[in-house]
Amino acid sequence: MITAALLFSLPLSDETPMHWAWLFGAIAATLGWSYGLPPWWAPILVLFAPAALLASSLEVSPLVWLAAAVLPWLVFRGVIRDRVPLFLSDRPAIDGLLTLVSDRYPVSVVDLGCGTGGVLLALREARPIARLKGVENAPLTWLLARIRLRDAAVTVRYGSIWEEALDHHDVVYAYLSPAAMPQLWDKASREMRAGSLLVSNSFAIPGIEPDRVLPLDSGFATELYVWTMRGPDAYDAAR
Ligand SMILES: C[S@@+](CC[C@H](N)C(=O)[O-])C[C@H]1O[C@@H](n2cnc3c(N)ncnc32)[C@H](O)[C@@H]1O
């Protein structure tokens, strides 16, 4: 509809590049809609081409455009493949996680997609005997976590969460996105030991009831979902 409206409103005899940019934007939005993208994509798709055209008329160094392209990748790399952006666990979520991590035994905890390392720092302080690990694949975010945790005996691995073996962790913490949850469950159910805990901040796993739900008194995160894993054999039998 937007495309049609724009097509008919364009004075095609004296088109300018900006007319075409609006038309491309409208076509992109229409295609996005027909491929089932959520509605909030529409303004982004409509505005992208006109904004790019406008920006190209500004006299700024090409390095600025290079930085504008590279910087988001350095921080938001997780969005590209896994549709997982960077947002951070808040204090209520961390406190909820702490109730699941023993302060008497040296349990092994991994934060899958550890962002800037805030969860690991808090765990390090409250559970000094825990064995902690973070995995992060956005370069700048990983570097920040690494620097923040440089004095602590915490491993912060640069790499993909999908390559992290989960069989030796007692608690696997994930604050990812709805899109990542089915794959996470597939991996966790194949690898995690019986009795270990899978904890997801805010995002449920479709079709898999959690064993516990910890409500969070938080403005952002809603709940911690907790699954007590039954071990790969139990899930293999059910597959
Ligand atoms: C929502 S943030 C959570 C950060 C941190 N765990 C917290 O709770 O504060 C998700 C993080 O996962 C990272 N991420 C997304 N996909 C990833 C992947 N395949 N491998 C490693 N990290 C990933 C993102 O870069 C982002 O930093």
The ligand as an SDF file (V2000), in Angstrom:
LIG
                    3D

 27 29  0  0  0  0  0  0  0  0999 V2000
   21.5770  -10.0200   25.8920 C   0  0  0  0  0  0  0  0  0  0  0  0
   23.3130   -9.9690   25.9620 S   0  0  0  0  0  0  0  0  0  0  0  0
   23.5840  -10.6500   27.5910 C   0  0  0  0  0  0  0  0  0  0  0  0
   24.8990  -10.2100   28.2060 C   0  0  0  0  0  0  0  0  0  0  0  0
   25.1950  -10.8310   29.5530 C   0  0  0  0  0  0  0  0  0  0  0  0
   25.0700  -12.2680   29.5280 N   0  0  0  0  0  0  0  0  0  0  0  0
   24.2600  -10.2940   30.5950 C   0  0  0  0  0  0  0  0  0  0  0  0
   23.3510  -11.0330   30.9780 O   0  0  0  0  0  0  0  0  0  0  0  0
   24.4490   -9.1460   31.0250 O   0  0  0  0  0  0  0  0  0  0  0  0
   23.7080  -11.3250   24.8670 C   0  0  0  0  0  0  0  0  0  0  0  0
   25.1660  -11.4030   24.4770 C   0  0  0  0  0  0  0  0  0  0  0  0
   25.3490  -12.5810   23.7150 O   0  0  0  0  0  0  0  0  0  0  0  0
   26.3050  -12.3100   22.7030 C   0  0  0  0  0  0  0  0  0  0  0  0
   26.1500  -13.3110   21.6530 N   0  0  0  0  0  0  0  0  0  0  0  0
   25.1520  -13.4210   20.7500 C   0  0  0  0  0  0  0  0  0  0  0  0
   25.3420  -14.4860   19.9560 N   0  0  0  0  0  0  0  0  0  0  0  0
   26.4990  -15.0600   20.3650 C   0  0  0  0  0  0  0  0  0  0  0  0
   27.2360  -16.1910   19.9240 C   0  0  0  0  0  0  0  0  0  0  0  0
   26.8290  -16.9710   18.9190 N   0  0  0  0  0  0  0  0  0  0  0  0
   28.3730  -16.5000   20.5700 N   0  0  0  0  0  0  0  0  0  0  0  0
   28.8200  -15.7270   21.5910 C   0  0  0  0  0  0  0  0  0  0  0  0
   28.1650  -14.6520   22.0560 N   0  0  0  0  0  0  0  0  0  0  0  0
   27.0110  -14.3140   21.4450 C   0  0  0  0  0  0  0  0  0  0  0  0
   25.9940  -10.9010   22.2780 C   0  0  0  0  0  0  0  0  0  0  0  0
   27.0820  -10.2930   21.6270 O   0  0  0  0  0  0  0  0  0  0  0  0
   25.6480  -10.2490   23.6230 C   0  0  0  0  0  0  0  0  0  0  0  0
   26.7770   -9.6930   24.2040 O   0  0  0  0  0  0  0  0  0  0  0  0
  1  2  1  0
  2  3  1  0
  2 10  1  0
  3  4  1  0
  4  5  1  0
  5  6  1  0
  5  7  1  0
  7  8  2  0
  7  9  1  0
 10 11  1  0
 11 12  1  0
 11 26  1  0
 12 13  1  0
 13 14  1  0
 13 24  1  0
 14 15  1  0
 14 23  1  0
 15 16  2  0
 16 17  1  0
 17 18  1  0
 17 23  2  0
 18 19  1  0
 18 20  2  0
 20 21  1  0
 21 22  2  0
 22 23  1  0
 24 25  1  0
 24 26  1  0
 26 27  1  0
M  CHG  2   2   1   9  -1
M  END
$$$$
